[in-house]
Amino acid sequence: MIGAVLVTRFAAQGWSVYATTRRRDRVDETHPYLDLSALGASFGAAPGDDLPKVDVVVLAAAVAGIGDCEENADASRQINVDGTLGVAKAMAARGAFVLLLSSDKVFDGAVPLRSRHDAPCPACAYGRQKADAEAGVLALGQRAAVLRLSKVLEPNLPLLNGWATTLANEEPITPFHDLYLAPVSVDLVARMVLQIATDRAQGIFHCTGAKDHSYEDLAHILAEQMHRNPGLIQPGSCHSINMPAAARPRYTSLEMTEEQSRWGITAPAFEATARAIMAGL
Ligand SMILES: NC(=O)c1ccc[n+]([C@@H]2O[C@H](COP(=O)([O-])OP(=O)(O)OC[C@H]3O[C@@H](n4cnc5c(N)ncnc54)[C@H](OP(=O)(O)O)[C@@H]3O)[C@@H](O)[C@H]2O)c1
C-alpha cells in the first residue's frame, strides 16, 4: 500500500524510481525482482551481482500483519529482518542512503507519545522484528534512517469501505470501542519519506496521529460525514473475538517534536485525518 503511493510521489518530484516486486509476471526494467524470503547473508556480495546504483533505498516491503508474524515467526523474521538487512547492507555498501519503514509496535503500547530516545520494548513478534531491523539499519551510520509509523489510513482500506457500504444501506456496523489508533494519512507518510530522502536525514523519525482514539470514534466520524443515524453504530469489543493483547495496545502515538522543529510537521489531529480519508472513500 505505502510503497505504491511512494512510487508515484517520488516520480512526481522528478526522481527516477525502481519499485521491486516478488511477482515474476510484473518484472520489467523499473520493477526488478526481489524476494526477501530468499535472500542469503551474501546478497549483493558476489562479483556477478548486478544491483542498480541508487541514491536512496526505501525499505517498505514486509510482512506487516501482527497475526502473520506471530503465526509464522521464522518465515516473517527472514523477510522483516534478515532479507531486509541484506538489502540494506548491500545497497549502503554501494553508497545508497537507506530508510526503513518501521512501526509504533517497537513499543509495548503501555504509554502514549513515546520518545525516539526511549528504548524499544516490543510486545509481539512483529515489533521484535521491526526493532531488530531498526538496530541493523541504524548501525549503518550516517546514511541511514528509520521512520516509525502508526496506523496508516487510505481510502481503499477494506474496513472503511465495508463500513461505508453497510451504512449506505442503513445497516448497523460494529466497530470496536476498545481498540485504539492514532492514524496518519498515507499522504503524510509520503511527505515525510520524501523529506527524509531529500535531506538524507539520519536517525529515528516518527509519524503518528496526535492522540489515540477508538475505532468506534472513527466510525462516528464516517456516519456523520455520510449523514447517517449514529444509532447504526453498535460498538463491539475486540476481546469478544479473542484478539491477542499485543494486537490491541492502548496507545500507539509517538512524540513528534523533532519533526516539528526540522520540517514544521506536527502530529495531525484524529478528526482531521479521519475526515480527509473519509472524504476520499
Ligand atoms: N500500513 C500501516 O498501517 C503501517 C503501519 C506501521 C508500519 N508499516 C510498515 O510500512 C511498510 C509498508 O506497509 P504497507 O501497509 O504498505 O504493507 P503492505 O501493503 O502489506 O505491503 C507490503 C509489501 O511487501 C511485499 N512483500 C511481502 N513479502 C515480501 C517478500 N518476501 N519479498 C519482497 N516483497 C515482499 C508485498 O508484496 P506483494 O504485493 O507481492 O504481496 C507488499 O507489496 C511495512 O514495512 C510495514 O511494516 C505500515
The ligand as an SDF file (V2000), in Angstrom:
LIG
                    3D

 48 52  0  0  0  0  0  0  0  0999 V2000
    0.0960    0.2610    6.8060 N   0  0  0  0  0  0  0  0  0  0  0  0
    0.2970    0.5770    8.0800 C   0  0  0  0  0  0  0  0  0  0  0  0
   -0.6400    0.9530    8.8020 O   0  0  0  0  0  0  0  0  0  0  0  0
    1.7090    0.5010    8.6480 C   0  0  0  0  0  0  0  0  0  0  0  0
    1.9090    0.9080    9.9650 C   0  0  0  0  0  0  0  0  0  0  0  0
    3.1840    0.8430   10.5220 C   0  0  0  0  0  0  0  0  0  0  0  0
    4.2380    0.3930    9.7500 C   0  0  0  0  0  0  0  0  0  0  0  0
    4.0200   -0.0270    8.4650 N   0  0  0  0  0  0  0  0  0  0  0  0
    5.1730   -0.5240    7.6940 C   0  0  0  0  0  0  0  0  0  0  0  0
    5.2130    0.1520    6.4580 O   0  0  0  0  0  0  0  0  0  0  0  0
    5.6790   -0.7390    5.4440 C   0  0  0  0  0  0  0  0  0  0  0  0
    4.6780   -0.7810    4.2990 C   0  0  0  0  0  0  0  0  0  0  0  0
    3.4230   -1.1760    4.8390 O   0  0  0  0  0  0  0  0  0  0  0  0
    2.1590   -1.4290    3.8860 P   0  0  0  0  0  0  0  0  0  0  0  0
    0.9540   -1.1760    4.6840 O   0  0  0  0  0  0  0  0  0  0  0  0
    2.3590   -0.7410    2.6030 O   0  0  0  0  0  0  0  0  0  0  0  0
    2.2810   -3.0050    3.6870 O   0  0  0  0  0  0  0  0  0  0  0  0
    1.6060   -3.9180    2.5770 P   0  0  0  0  0  0  0  0  0  0  0  0
    0.5250   -3.2130    1.8560 O   0  0  0  0  0  0  0  0  0  0  0  0
    1.2960   -5.2060    3.2600 O   0  0  0  0  0  0  0  0  0  0  0  0
    2.7960   -4.1570    1.5430 O   0  0  0  0  0  0  0  0  0  0  0  0
    3.8760   -4.9620    1.8660 C   0  0  0  0  0  0  0  0  0  0  0  0
    4.6070   -5.2540    0.5940 C   0  0  0  0  0  0  0  0  0  0  0  0
    5.6990   -6.1410    0.9340 O   0  0  0  0  0  0  0  0  0  0  0  0
    5.7900   -7.0720   -0.1100 C   0  0  0  0  0  0  0  0  0  0  0  0
    6.4080   -8.3030    0.3630 N   0  0  0  0  0  0  0  0  0  0  0  0
    5.9120   -9.1830    1.2690 C   0  0  0  0  0  0  0  0  0  0  0  0
    6.7510  -10.2350    1.3690 N   0  0  0  0  0  0  0  0  0  0  0  0
    7.7780   -9.9980    0.5100 C   0  0  0  0  0  0  0  0  0  0  0  0
    8.9360  -10.7230    0.1680 C   0  0  0  0  0  0  0  0  0  0  0  0
    9.1890  -11.9330    0.6810 N   0  0  0  0  0  0  0  0  0  0  0  0
    9.7950  -10.1870   -0.7210 N   0  0  0  0  0  0  0  0  0  0  0  0
    9.5240   -8.9850   -1.2870 C   0  0  0  0  0  0  0  0  0  0  0  0
    8.4340   -8.2590   -1.0220 N   0  0  0  0  0  0  0  0  0  0  0  0
    7.5680   -8.7760   -0.1170 C   0  0  0  0  0  0  0  0  0  0  0  0
    4.3650   -7.3320   -0.5550 C   0  0  0  0  0  0  0  0  0  0  0  0
    4.4030   -7.8590   -1.8370 O   0  0  0  0  0  0  0  0  0  0  0  0
    3.0920   -8.4470   -2.5900 P   0  0  0  0  0  0  0  0  0  0  0  0
    2.4120   -7.2300   -3.1520 O   0  0  0  0  0  0  0  0  0  0  0  0
    3.6700   -9.3290   -3.6330 O   0  0  0  0  0  0  0  0  0  0  0  0
    2.2980   -9.1580   -1.5600 O   0  0  0  0  0  0  0  0  0  0  0  0
    3.7500   -5.9480   -0.4850 C   0  0  0  0  0  0  0  0  0  0  0  0
    3.9030   -5.2810   -1.7020 O   0  0  0  0  0  0  0  0  0  0  0  0
    5.8900   -2.0840    6.1170 C   0  0  0  0  0  0  0  0  0  0  0  0
    7.2410   -2.2000    6.4720 O   0  0  0  0  0  0  0  0  0  0  0  0
    5.0450   -2.0000    7.3580 C   0  0  0  0  0  0  0  0  0  0  0  0
    5.5550   -2.8100    8.3860 O   0  0  0  0  0  0  0  0  0  0  0  0
    2.7800    0.0190    7.8950 C   0  0  0  0  0  0  0  0  0  0  0  0
  1  2  1  0
  2  3  2  0
  2  4  1  0
  4  5  1  0
  4 48  2  0
  5  6  2  0
  6  7  1  0
  7  8  2  0
  8  9  1  0
  8 48  1  0
  9 10  1  0
  9 46  1  0
 10 11  1  0
 11 12  1  0
 11 44  1  0
 12 13  1  0
 13 14  1  0
 14 15  2  0
 14 16  1  0
 14 17  1  0
 17 18  1  0
 18 19  2  0
 18 20  1  0
 18 21  1  0
 21 22  1  0
 22 23  1  0
 23 24  1  0
 23 42  1  0
 24 25  1  0
 25 26  1  0
 25 36  1  0
 26 27  1  0
 26 35  1  0
 27 28  2  0
 28 29  1  0
 29 30  1  0
 29 35  2  0
 30 31  1  0
 30 32  2  0
 32 33  1  0
 33 34  2  0
 34 35  1  0
 36 37  1  0
 36 42  1  0
 37 38  1  0
 38 39  2  0
 38 40  1  0
 38 41  1  0
 42 43  1  0
 44 45  1  0
 44 46  1  0
 46 47  1  0
M  CHG  2   8   1  16  -1
M  END
$$$$
